[in-house]
């Protein structure tokens, strides 16, 4: 025991003397050199050449993994075993590549690169939907757009209001679309949510005081549904829709039918 203690103390001393060197390596591995050696093979075996990724583009990603593998090994790993390890978790590797691809190309992605990002980095794709949507549109890739709609709802900034132009739930309360950039007017929103039908449905079932409230206020609040002002959520998404005469008349007729007006 005392011996061990002395050794510990000595290690401490060594560390103090060479603080930057970190923990003692059991073997030496030139991470950069190994990464360069295996880069081409990784690219080829994962089919990354098909999406125009070069070994150089992802050298630092390979380096990170190589040094991680080396850290956890007692004996020096061969290039072959490193490649095997990378291929064993290829989806994680592809995810890192997809993130890199987006950083490198942004709006200049090819269709194949876009598909790659949507498949392997779904979270990023959901967040970057406004950029990726424009690219998908350029290539007329409806199937990519439909994947993006799902990813936007899951990882993006979904709002309760669907854009009548691009179909994403991405209309903000000031009626601009975060995905396609459309600036919408109230008329387009009225049509797309079918306000007349919604008012008819509402007036059939709503208690009289709520109908009277809409009649007096002259507007409804829209979030995921239409509400009289008093029952609408105070916070979050709210759009005020002022009723036109042909919309107001629906409420008036219902009140009259109930002998309330
Ligand atoms: Zn839109």
Boltz pocket constraint, residues with backbone or C-beta under 6 A from the ligand:
constraints:
  - pocket:
      binder: B
      contacts: [[A, 163], [A, 164], [A, 165], [A, 166], [A, 167], [A, 168], [A, 170], [A, 177], [A, 178], [A, 179], [A, 180], [A, 181], [A, 182]]
      max_distance: 6.0
